[in-house]
């Protein structure tokens, strides 16, 4: 497709004269997009060696490690990047995810809290750091803090279905069933491909003895499941 064509063009240009760093980085991102880990890594390593103080390349090398489930390597690179750029919400957020995958919940929590605070100061905050913080707090059973973080995420992106889903689960854990039902419905509407919220809502309806609604939601869950690749 277009991405492969772009890569061929860059490669041909590189044979004529070495690519500028910005073009090499664009090429690396093209490799990331098509899932070509070895070539992406090769470009990013070359850039990182040339500019050891530039956190952008370290961040993406850490992201590649994370995607390859090499969490210890991801943590090492992202911690180095965070030392070089302590104001980056994106680096702290990625570090939190890597800690989380290692089951290091306290370190993940600290990273997500820092990422969320740094993110808040951005001109256009991302919904992801507060989502990731809220989802971890939900699993740690700190429900009121989880709710606050997930609501912050939804202030930045009011139709982020995964935040609506995790907020619904948080409200349900607090026995706030009608508020949970509303959030489940939003998650189901805002992500027509996802089946998880349908299942959770069906189970909640069944527990509340809303049998017709439960049945309808179970069938929607089955329909969505069948449509998934």
VENHUHU-V20209 format. One record per residue. RES is the residue in one small letter. SS is DSSP state (~ for helix, > for strand, _ for the rest). PSI is psi in degrees with one decimal (NA if undefined). D_CENTER is the distance of its C-alpha to the mean C-alpha in Angstrom with 1 decimal. Layout:
BEGIN
res=RES ss=SS psi=PSI d_center=D_CENTER
res=RES ss=SS psi=PSI d_center=D_CENTER
END
This chain:
BEGIN
res=x ss=_ psi=-162.0 d_center=25.9
res=x ss=~ psi=-40.9 d_center=25.4
res=x ss=~ psi=-44.2 d_center=23.0
res=x ss=~ psi=-37.5 d_center=25.6
res=x ss=~ psi=-43.8 d_center=28.3
res=x ss=~ psi=-42.5 d_center=26.6
res=x ss=~ psi=-44.3 d_center=26.3
res=x ss=~ psi=-42.7 d_center=30.0
res=x ss=~ psi=-45.3 d_center=31.0
res=x ss=~ psi=-42.8 d_center=29.3
res=x ss=~ psi=-41.1 d_center=31.0
res=x ss=~ psi=-43.4 d_center=34.3
res=x ss=~ psi=-38.4 d_center=34.1
res=x ss=~ psi=-29.2 d_center=33.3
res=x ss=~ psi=-31.0 d_center=36.6
res=x ss=~ psi=-44.0 d_center=38.6
res=x ss=_ psi=145.4 d_center=37.2
res=x ss=_ psi=137.8 d_center=34.3
res=x ss=_ psi=145.9 d_center=31.2
res=x ss=_ psi=155.5 d_center=30.3
res=x ss=~ psi=-40.3 d_center=27.3
res=x ss=~ psi=-37.1 d_center=25.4
res=x ss=~ psi=-38.1 d_center=26.2
res=x ss=~ psi=-39.4 d_center=25.3
res=x ss=~ psi=-42.1 d_center=21.8
res=x ss=~ psi=-41.6 d_center=21.6
res=x ss=~ psi=-44.6 d_center=22.9
res=x ss=~ psi=-43.7 d_center=20.3
res=x ss=~ psi=-33.5 d_center=17.5
res=x ss=~ psi=-41.3 d_center=19.5
res=x ss=~ psi=-40.4 d_center=19.6
res=x ss=~ psi=-45.9 d_center=15.9
res=x ss=~ psi=-39.0 d_center=15.6
res=x ss=~ psi=2.6 d_center=18.4
res=x ss=_ psi=23.2 d_center=17.1
res=x ss=_ psi=84.9 d_center=20.1
res=x ss=~ psi=-48.4 d_center=19.0
res=x ss=~ psi=-43.4 d_center=22.5
res=x ss=~ psi=-38.2 d_center=23.4
res=x ss=~ psi=-46.1 d_center=20.1
res=x ss=~ psi=-41.8 d_center=20.8
res=x ss=~ psi=-48.7 d_center=24.4
res=x ss=~ psi=-45.6 d_center=23.9
res=x ss=~ psi=-37.8 d_center=21.4
res=x ss=~ psi=-43.8 d_center=23.7
res=x ss=~ psi=-44.8 d_center=26.7
res=x ss=~ psi=-39.7 d_center=25.1
res=x ss=~ psi=-38.2 d_center=24.0
res=x ss=~ psi=-36.6 d_center=27.6
res=x ss=~ psi=-34.7 d_center=29.1
res=x ss=_ psi=74.1 d_center=27.1
res=x ss=_ psi=-22.4 d_center=26.4
res=x ss=_ psi=0.2 d_center=25.5
res=x ss=_ psi=111.1 d_center=22.9
res=x ss=~ psi=-21.0 d_center=19.4
res=x ss=~ psi=-44.1 d_center=17.7
res=x ss=~ psi=-39.7 d_center=18.9
res=x ss=~ psi=-43.5 d_center=18.1
res=x ss=~ psi=-47.8 d_center=14.5
res=x ss=~ psi=-32.6 d_center=14.2
res=x ss=~ psi=-39.5 d_center=16.4
res=x ss=~ psi=-40.8 d_center=14.2
res=x ss=~ psi=-41.0 d_center=11.1
res=x ss=~ psi=-43.6 d_center=13.8
res=x ss=~ psi=-44.1 d_center=14.9
res=x ss=~ psi=-46.8 d_center=11.5
res=x ss=~ psi=-28.3 d_center=11.4
res=x ss=_ psi=8.5 d_center=15.1
res=x ss=_ psi=27.6 d_center=14.5
res=x ss=_ psi=73.5 d_center=16.7
res=x ss=~ psi=-36.1 d_center=15.1
res=x ss=~ psi=-43.2 d_center=18.4
res=x ss=~ psi=-40.1 d_center=18.6
res=x ss=~ psi=-46.9 d_center=15.0
res=x ss=~ psi=-44.9 d_center=16.0
res=x ss=~ psi=-46.1 d_center=19.3
res=x ss=~ psi=-42.7 d_center=18.2
res=x ss=~ psi=-33.6 d_center=15.5
res=x ss=~ psi=-38.4 d_center=18.2
res=x ss=~ psi=-43.0 d_center=20.7
res=x ss=~ psi=-40.4 d_center=18.6
res=x ss=~ psi=-34.4 d_center=18.1
res=x ss=~ psi=-39.4 d_center=21.9
res=x ss=~ psi=-33.2 d_center=22.6
res=x ss=_ psi=79.7 d_center=20.4
res=x ss=_ psi=-3.6 d_center=20.1
res=x ss=_ psi=6.0 d_center=19.1
res=x ss=_ psi=113.1 d_center=15.8
res=x ss=~ psi=-37.2 d_center=12.9
res=x ss=~ psi=-41.6 d_center=10.5
res=x ss=~ psi=-46.0 d_center=12.3
res=x ss=~ psi=-39.0 d_center=12.4
res=x ss=~ psi=-45.6 d_center=8.7
res=x ss=~ psi=-38.3 d_center=8.4
res=x ss=~ psi=-41.9 d_center=11.6
res=x ss=~ psi=-43.5 d_center=10.5
res=x ss=~ psi=-41.6 d_center=8.1
res=x ss=~ psi=-43.1 d_center=11.1
res=x ss=~ psi=-44.2 d_center=13.6
res=x ss=~ psi=-43.8 d_center=12.0
res=x ss=~ psi=-20.3 d_center=12.4
res=x ss=_ psi=-1.6 d_center=15.9
res=x ss=_ psi=17.1 d_center=16.6
res=x ss=_ psi=76.3 d_center=17.4
res=x ss=~ psi=-40.2 d_center=16.5
res=x ss=~ psi=-41.1 d_center=18.6
res=x ss=~ psi=-37.2 d_center=17.3
res=x ss=~ psi=-43.9 d_center=13.6
res=x ss=~ psi=-46.7 d_center=14.9
res=x ss=~ psi=-42.5 d_center=16.8
res=x ss=~ psi=-44.2 d_center=14.0
res=x ss=~ psi=-38.0 d_center=11.7
res=x ss=~ psi=-41.8 d_center=15.0
res=x ss=~ psi=-44.0 d_center=15.9
res=x ss=~ psi=-42.1 d_center=12.7
res=x ss=~ psi=-40.7 d_center=13.2
res=x ss=~ psi=-44.1 d_center=16.8
res=x ss=~ psi=-39.5 d_center=16.5
res=x ss=~ psi=-37.8 d_center=14.1
res=x ss=~ psi=-29.7 d_center=16.8
res=x ss=_ psi=-5.0 d_center=19.3
res=x ss=_ psi=152.5 d_center=17.7
res=x ss=_ psi=-34.7 d_center=19.8
res=x ss=_ psi=86.7 d_center=16.9
res=x ss=_ psi=146.2 d_center=14.2
res=x ss=_ psi=145.2 d_center=10.5
res=x ss=~ psi=-10.4 d_center=9.4
res=x ss=~ psi=-45.4 d_center=6.0
res=x ss=~ psi=-48.0 d_center=8.1
res=x ss=~ psi=-29.2 d_center=10.5
res=x ss=~ psi=-48.5 d_center=8.3
res=x ss=~ psi=-36.9 d_center=7.1
res=x ss=~ psi=-48.4 d_center=10.8
res=x ss=~ psi=-40.8 d_center=12.2
res=x ss=~ psi=-39.4 d_center=10.8
res=x ss=~ psi=-44.9 d_center=12.3
res=x ss=~ psi=-36.2 d_center=15.4
res=x ss=~ psi=-46.4 d_center=15.8
res=x ss=~ psi=-26.4 d_center=16.0
res=x ss=_ psi=-1.2 d_center=18.3
res=x ss=_ psi=28.6 d_center=20.4
res=x ss=_ psi=78.8 d_center=20.4
res=x ss=~ psi=-38.7 d_center=20.4
res=x ss=~ psi=-36.7 d_center=21.7
res=x ss=~ psi=-38.6 d_center=19.3
res=x ss=~ psi=-44.8 d_center=16.3
res=x ss=~ psi=-44.8 d_center=17.9
res=x ss=~ psi=-43.5 d_center=18.3
res=x ss=~ psi=-42.5 d_center=14.7
res=x ss=~ psi=-35.9 d_center=13.5
res=x ss=~ psi=-35.0 d_center=16.4
res=x ss=~ psi=-44.0 d_center=15.5
res=x ss=~ psi=-42.0 d_center=12.0
res=x ss=~ psi=-19.1 d_center=14.3
res=x ss=~ psi=-34.8 d_center=16.8
res=x ss=~ psi=-29.5 d_center=14.5
res=x ss=_ psi=93.4 d_center=13.6
res=x ss=_ psi=-12.8 d_center=16.2
res=x ss=_ psi=28.5 d_center=15.2
res=x ss=_ psi=103.1 d_center=11.5
res=x ss=~ psi=-37.0 d_center=12.5
res=x ss=~ psi=-33.8 d_center=9.9
res=x ss=~ psi=-38.6 d_center=10.9
res=x ss=~ psi=-42.5 d_center=14.4
res=x ss=~ psi=-47.8 d_center=14.3
res=x ss=~ psi=-30.1 d_center=13.3
res=x ss=~ psi=-42.9 d_center=15.8
res=x ss=~ psi=-44.3 d_center=18.4
res=x ss=~ psi=-38.3 d_center=18.1
res=x ss=~ psi=-44.7 d_center=18.6
res=x ss=~ psi=-39.3 d_center=21.6
res=x ss=~ psi=-40.4 d_center=23.0
res=x ss=~ psi=-26.8 d_center=23.0
res=x ss=_ psi=11.2 d_center=25.0
res=x ss=_ psi=27.8 d_center=27.4
res=x ss=_ psi=73.0 d_center=26.7
res=x ss=~ psi=-44.1 d_center=27.0
res=x ss=~ psi=-37.2 d_center=27.8
res=x ss=~ psi=-38.7 d_center=24.9
res=x ss=~ psi=-43.1 d_center=22.6
res=x ss=~ psi=-44.0 d_center=24.2
res=x ss=~ psi=-43.6 d_center=23.6
res=x ss=~ psi=-40.2 d_center=19.8
res=x ss=~ psi=-43.5 d_center=19.7
res=x ss=~ psi=-40.4 d_center=21.8
res=x ss=~ psi=-43.3 d_center=19.5
res=x ss=~ psi=-39.8 d_center=16.5
res=x ss=~ psi=-38.6 d_center=18.9
res=x ss=~ psi=-42.1 d_center=20.1
res=x ss=~ psi=-14.8 d_center=16.9
res=x ss=_ psi=86.7 d_center=15.5
res=x ss=_ psi=-10.8 d_center=18.8
res=x ss=_ psi=-22.7 d_center=17.5
res=x ss=_ psi=139.6 d_center=15.8
res=x ss=_ psi=-17.3 d_center=18.4
res=x ss=~ psi=-46.3 d_center=16.9
res=x ss=~ psi=-34.3 d_center=17.8
res=x ss=~ psi=-45.1 d_center=21.2
res=x ss=~ psi=-47.8 d_center=22.0
res=x ss=~ psi=-40.4 d_center=21.1
res=x ss=~ psi=-39.7 d_center=23.2
res=x ss=~ psi=-44.0 d_center=26.0
res=x ss=~ psi=-40.6 d_center=26.3
res=x ss=~ psi=-45.4 d_center=26.4
res=x ss=~ psi=-43.4 d_center=29.1
res=x ss=~ psi=-41.5 d_center=31.0
res=x ss=~ psi=-30.4 d_center=31.0
res=x ss=_ psi=4.2 d_center=32.4
res=x ss=_ psi=30.5 d_center=35.0
res=x ss=_ psi=77.1 d_center=33.9
res=x ss=~ psi=-39.6 d_center=34.8
res=x ss=~ psi=-44.3 d_center=34.9
res=x ss=~ psi=-39.8 d_center=31.5
res=x ss=~ psi=-45.8 d_center=30.1
res=x ss=~ psi=-45.4 d_center=31.9
res=x ss=~ psi=-40.4 d_center=30.6
res=x ss=~ psi=-36.1 d_center=27.0
res=x ss=~ psi=-38.4 d_center=27.5
res=x ss=~ psi=-35.2 d_center=28.9
res=x ss=~ psi=-40.1 d_center=26.0
res=x ss=~ psi=-47.5 d_center=23.6
res=x ss=~ psi=-39.1 d_center=26.0
res=x ss=~ psi=-45.1 d_center=26.1
res=x ss=~ psi=-39.0 d_center=22.4
res=x ss=~ psi=-44.5 d_center=22.2
res=x ss=~ psi=-30.4 d_center=25.1
res=x ss=~ psi=-13.1 d_center=23.5
res=x ss=_ psi=141.5 d_center=20.4
res=x ss=_ psi=NA d_center=21.0
END
